[in-house]
């Protein structure tokens, strides 16, 4: 891509990870507006392509790839840190009630 700024024309290579190519382009427009204050009319997309994992250059993209270390493949996980336990039945419902921590000191 290339874009016009107040100081001139700049060429860039960008990598975005998304399910659809059109969503990646939308992400690029949002990213350029946020990082470089570039208007959409100032951006010219020269080419788009789907890049294989081995050919990715940017750390922000490769951090989400599955890694292979010592022959063991590890997959990226996105754990949910705040899960609310639900009672299996009404008999144990009081066990799983939400409570506030005690801030009163004796």
N, C-alpha and C positions, 0 to 999 in steps of 0.2 A: 504494500500500500504506500501511498504517498499523501502528504497533507500539506496545506499551506498554513503557515503561522505568520505572526507579525514580523518575524526575522527572516522568513524565506520559505523555500520548499524543502521538505524533509522526506527521505525514503525510510521505510521501516519494514521489518519482518516481525510478524506477530503470530503467536500460537494460542489457540483457545480450544478448550475441551468441552464438547457439547454433544448432544444426541443428534441434532440436525445441523446442517451447514448454515441454514438461515438463522437459527438461534445463535450460532457462533458469531455471525455477522452482527446481529443485534447486540451481543455482548461486546464486540469490538467497538461499535459506535458509543456505547455507554462508557466503556473503559477510556476511550480517547477523550470523551467529553469530561470525564472526571480527572484524569491524570494530566492532560495537556490543554484543557479548555478549548478543544477543537470543535467547531460546529460541523454538523453532518455534511453541509454543502462544501466544506473545505477538504473533505476526505475523498480520495480516489482509490478504489480497490483495483489493483493491477491484476491479481490472480488469487484464486482460492483452490485449495486441494486438501484431500484427506491424507494426513501424514501418519505413517506407521510409528508404533511405539519406539522402535529402534532409531528412527530418524529424528525424533524430537530433540530440540536443542535447549529449550528453556527449562530451568529448574521448577518454575511454577506449574509446568505441564507434567514433567517427569515424576514429580512427587506423588502423583496419583496412579502411576503405573504399578502393575504387579512386579515385585522384585524377586529375583532368583539368587539365593545365596547358598553356597555349598550344596547345590542340587535340590534345595528345598524352595518351593515357590510360596511366597507369602502374598496374600491379597490385602488390599487396602480395606480397612474397616472404619465405619463411622458409628461408634457406639452412642447410644442414647443415655446420657448421664443422669437424667431425672425421670425415673420410672415410678409410677405410683402403684403400689401393691393393692390389689383388689381381693376382697374376701371371697372364698370359694362358696360359702353359704352364710346364712344369717347368724348361725350359732357363734361364729368366730369374727363377726363384723367389728366388734369393739377392739379386737387385737390390731386391726389395720386402720383405725381411725387416725386422721391427721391430728397432730398436736403441736403446739408451739413449744419451743425450748423454754425452760425455766430461767428467767433472768433475775430472779429474786435471790439475793445472797443472805444467808443467816449469819 
